[in-house]
């Protein structure tokens, strides 16, 4: 793609990076075949190629974003399926992130939009605030028919039936390995996950210590910054990310770390991008060091040689989170680990397409998100599984709200199969008995 940025414009590192990305695009349109919003809406401007044209025009002409451009950029899920499909290596993620930052700085949204986005930025990254908000949403749900805004109704619907108790495993501390120490790793406990499902971090700690890892929850680490980053609120996202960088560097330069382990794939995609986010910042070197050792839990478990199990008599439908398969390019590890542990693993048709969760997308774009959820649930249920497994809390909440089939994090099943307790999500469900390896 030909671009016409001036020399002055190209002095801005963000413009320089976007120019590189735009020039790689050859207009082929392969991305439209795997774009969920294009599949649903059928509008070229709701495809990556269409958004690229809008973003190019907006940035080159330094114009105030108009309502049309903002609408189509807002409709992007950032699922990054287009990056998997693109034959030219267009790094769409960095381009759309820059567009969102630009829009946030230049465009005045309607009052209700500004309020909703501010509320989300002030609540979701903070576990205790989020927990209280979930309680409020649960109490308000019976009155949802009185709420006129679909986005507010989506927020009420987000609250789970049961809000889990606070887990003290999320506090800064160290967990000793069982037997000889093989690795020392920092676990990112996240933010929303600590309010929505405390079982995931608990299972991760049990499994890793059982496999010989010392697990550290670093003092000062918290939200990865993804939720605000994808809303274009760069100051907020970088503040959260910087706190993580400092916390983990302290551990790396102290007793050392072999890995930073992340069990929420949306967070993993962002942490692995810290090197880019801070490339022009005094924290650049430290950020790159963090990105270099960040890995999804499944990547570490492959290194640790998970014990092989016998046939469990249980069928698992595996949902591939977009941030894992497209953002981090981790595609086979979760399935291989589940099979090794003794589960029968099936994948739905169109497994590359998003479930519609996408961070805050299901709250800000509930109609499109709902269509994507219904399609994803239908393809998963078609496999008649005993359980559904996923590697991202957002996907778990989204899919779980549309089906009665139990949905668990992959690590919960692996922990169970290697000696951990029966996952809470299965304790009241009529599923096949699974022998526990001791």
N, C-alpha and C positions, 0 to 999 in steps of 0.2 A: 504494500500500500504506500502510495506517495504521500508524504507529509510536507507541510510548509511552515513549520515552526521557525521563528526568527532566532538569530544568534543570542539575542537577549533572553528570549524565552528558554532557550536550551541551557542557560546558566542555572536554571532551577533544576536541582537533581530529580525532582518528581516528574517534571516535564521531560527531562532527558530520558528517564526510564520509560515513560509512556510512549515517547517517540520511537524508542527501540522496539517496543512491543508492537506498535501500530505498523511499523515497517516490515515486520515479519508476516503480517496477515496478507494472504493472496486472494481473498474474497471467494474461496472455493465453496463455502457453505456446508462443509462436512459437519460443522458444529450444530447445524439446525436439526440434524437427525437424532441427536442425543440430548437436546435441550428440553427439559421438562416443561418450561413455560411455553415454548413454541409448540410442543406437542398438544398442550391444553388449549392455548389461545389461538394458534395458527396465524399470528401476526409477526411479520418479519422483524419488526422493531422489538419484539419480545424474544428474539433469538440473540445469541452472542454477536453474530455478524451485524445485525441491525443496531444493537447497542454500541458496538465499536464505531459505527458511523456517527451516531449521536454524540458519543464521547469525544471523538476526533474533532467534530465541528465545534463543540463547546469549548474544548481546550485551546484549539488553534486560534479561535476568534476571541478568546478571553471574555466570552459573553456571560451575562447573568443567566443561569440555568432557567429554562422555561418549564412550565408545568408538564408539557409533553415529555421532555427529556427526563425529568425527575420521575415521572410515573413509570417509564419503561426501565430505568435503572433500578428503581425501588422494587420492581417486580422480579429482578434477578435473584435467584436463590443463593448464588455463590456456591453451587453444588460442584462446580469445576468439571462436570462431565465433558464440557467442550474442550478442556485441556487434554483429556485422555484421547479424544477423537482427533484433535487438530494435527494434521500432518506437517505443519510448519513450525510447531513449537511455540505458538503464541501464548504468552504467559498472561492469560486473561485475568487471573486473580489480582495481580499487581495493578493492572489497568483499571479494573472496576473499583478497587480500593481507593485509588487516586481520585476517580470520578466521585465517589461518595464523600471523600474529604473535601473536594472542591465544592460540591453541592452544599455540604454542611456549612461551609464558610460563606457562600455567595447567595444562597437561596433562602428566602423567608417562607417557611411552611405555614399552612393554616394553623390557627391557634390550637385546635384540638390535636393536630399532629405533633406540634411542638411539645405539648403537655404530655402526651402518651410516650413519646420518645424519651423525654426527660425522666418520667416515672420509671420506665424500664431501665434506664441507665443508672438510676439511683437505688434500684431494688435488686435486680437480678444478679449483679456481681457480688452481692453481700449476703452470705448465707442466712444470718439471723434476720435481716430485714425481709429476705425472700420467704423465710419460714413464716413470719408473722403475716406477710401478704397472702400466703397460701391458706392460712387459717381464716383470714378475712374473706378470701374468695370462696372457700368451702361454706362459710356461713351465709354468703350472699348468693350462692348458686340457686337456691329455691326461688329467688326473685329475678332470675335472669330474663324472664319474659317482659319485665318492665324496663330493661336496658335497651335503648334504641340502636346503639353503635355495635356493629358486628365484632369490632376489635375488642371492645369491653366484654362482650359475651364470651369471646375466645379466652380472655384472661380469667374469667370466672370458671370456664370449663377446664382450665389447665390444672387446677388443684386436684391432686390424687385423692382417692377415697380415704386412704390412710396416710397421714403425714408421719414419717418415721421419727423416732426419738433421736436426739443428738448423739452422735458417736464420739466418744473421747479419743478414738484412734486418729481423729483428724487434728488433734492438738499437736504442736511441735514436740517431737520425741523421736526415739530410735527404737526399733524392734530387732532383737537379736535373732540371728539365723538358728535353725535347728541343725545342730552338728557343725561341721567345719564351714567357715565362711568362704563362699565362692566369689561373691560380688558385694559391693556396697552401692546402693542405689537410693536416689531421692524419689519419693512418690509425690506427684502433683495431685493433691486432694481436690482441687477445683473450687467452684463456688456453687453454682446451681445444683450440682450433683449432691453436695453435702446437705442440701435441704430436701431434695426430691427422693434420694435413694442412698442411704448410708451403707447398705449391704455391699455395694460394689467395692468401695475402698477396703472394707473389712475383709472381703474375700480375697482381694489382691494382696493384702498384707499377709494373710494366712498362707496363701499359695507361694508367695515369693520366699517367705522365711522357711517354709517347708522344703523349698528347693535350694536352700543355702545362701540366701541373700540377707544381708543386713539392710533393713528398710528405714530410711530417714524421712521424717516429715519436717522440712526445713522451717526454721523460725522466720517469719516475715513473708513467706510465699502464700499466694492466694489466687485470685482470678487471673487467668492468662491474658485478659484484655480483649478477647475475641468479640464478645457481645457488643462492646462500645466501638471497637475497631470497624466492624461491619456496618455500623450506623454513621461512620465518618467522624466520630468523636475522637480524634487522634490524641488530643491532650489527655483525655481520660484513659484511653487504651494504653498509651505509652507509660503513663504513671503506674498502672497496674503491672505492666510488663517489666518495667524497671525495678519494681520491688522484687519480683521473682528473680530477675537476673542477679541482683545483689545477694539475695538469700541463698541461691544455689552456688554462686561463685564463692561465697563464704565457706560452704561445705567442700567445694572442689579444692580450694586452697587450704583447707583445714585437714580433715582426715581423708579427703579424696572421694571422688565419685566415679563409678564405672558407667553410670547411665542416669538419666532423668527419665523416669517411667511415667507414662501418661495413659490413663484408661478411659479418657473421654476424647474421642478422635477429633472432634472440633477444636479442642484445646491443642491437641498434638500438632495439627496443621499450622496453627498460629505460632506455637513455641518453636517449631522447626523453621519458621520464617523470621524469628527475632533478628537473625543476622542481617536480613534485608531491611527490616523495619528500623534498625538502629545504625544503618551503614554510615550515616553522616553525623552520628552522635558520639559524644565522648565515651559512651558505653559500647561502642562498636566492637571492639576486640572481645570484651566479655560476652556480649550478645552472641557473637559468632561461636564462641566456645560452648555456650549453652546449646545452641542449635545443633552443634556437631555431635553432642551425646544424647540429645533428646530422642526417645523412641516410644512407639506404641507398646503396650504390654505384650501384645502377641509377638513382636519382634524380639523382645527379651526372652520370652518363654521358649522360642525356637532355639535360642542360644543355650538355654539351661537344660535342654533335653528332657522335656516332660515325660514322665513314665508312661509306658504303653499300657492301655487297659483292654479288657475283654469286651465283647459285644454287650452293650447295655440294654438293648431292646427298646431304645428310644429314638424317635425321629426328630431331628432338629432342622427347622427351616432357618437358614442363615440369611439375615438381612445385612447387606454390605453398605455401611454408612458411606455417604458421598465423601466426607472429609477423610475417610480412611482409604477408600479405593481410588478416588480421584486426587484428593489433596496430598496424601502421603504415599500413594502408589503401593499400599499394602493390600494385596488382594488374596493371596493363597494362605497366608499364615493362620488366620483364625479357623478356616475350614480344615486345614491339615491338623491343627492341634485338637480340634473337636473329634475328628476321625480317629486320631491316635489314642484319644482318651476312651474310645469305644462307642461313640455316638454315630448314628446314620445321619449324614448331612445332605440336605437338599437345598437348592437355590431356586427362587421363583423366576418366572420369565421377566425379561426387562429388568434384571437386577441392577443394571447401571443407572436406572432412573431414581430420582429423589423421592423420599416419602413425604416431603413438604414441611418438615420441621425447620431445619436450616436456621438455628439460633433463635432469633425473635421473629422469623418470617411467619410462623403459624399464628402469631399474635397480631402482626401488622398487615398481613395479607391472608386473612382467614378463608376467603372464598376459594382462592387458587390452591392454598394449602390443603383445604378440605377435599378438593378434587384429587389431588395427588395422594392424599392419605387413603381415600377410598380405593383408588386403583392399586396402591401398594398392598393394602390389606387383602384385597381380593386375590392377588397373585400369590400371596403367602398362604392364605387359607386353602387355596387350590391344591397345595401340597399335602394337606391333611396331616400337619405335624403335631407332635405331642407338645412341643414348645417352640418358641421363636427365639433366636439368639441375635444379638447386635452388639456393637462395640461403642455406642454413643448414647448417652442418657437422653438427649433430645429426640433421637429416633425411637427409643424405648417408650417415652411418654406419648409421642405422636401415634405410633402404631398401637400401643396398648390401649389408647382411648377408642380404638375402632374395632377391637376384637376381644373375644373371651379367651383366646388361647394365651396361656402364660407367656410372658416375654421376659427374658433374663439377659444380663450381660454375659458375654462369652466366658469371662473369667469366673463368674459364679458357677457355671457348669463345670469348668475345669477344676476349680477348687473342690467342688462336691465329689467329682470322680476320683480325686486323689487324696481323699481323707477328710474333707471339710464337711460341715453340716448340710442338711437338706436346705436348699435355697428357700427363703421365706415365701417367694411367689408360688412355690409348688406344694407347700405344706397343707393347703386346704383344697388342692385340686386333685381330681381323679386322673392321675398319670401313672404309667407303669412304674413298678418298684425298681429302683436302680441300686445294684450292689455297690457299696462304698469300698474303695481300695484302702487298705490300712498298711 
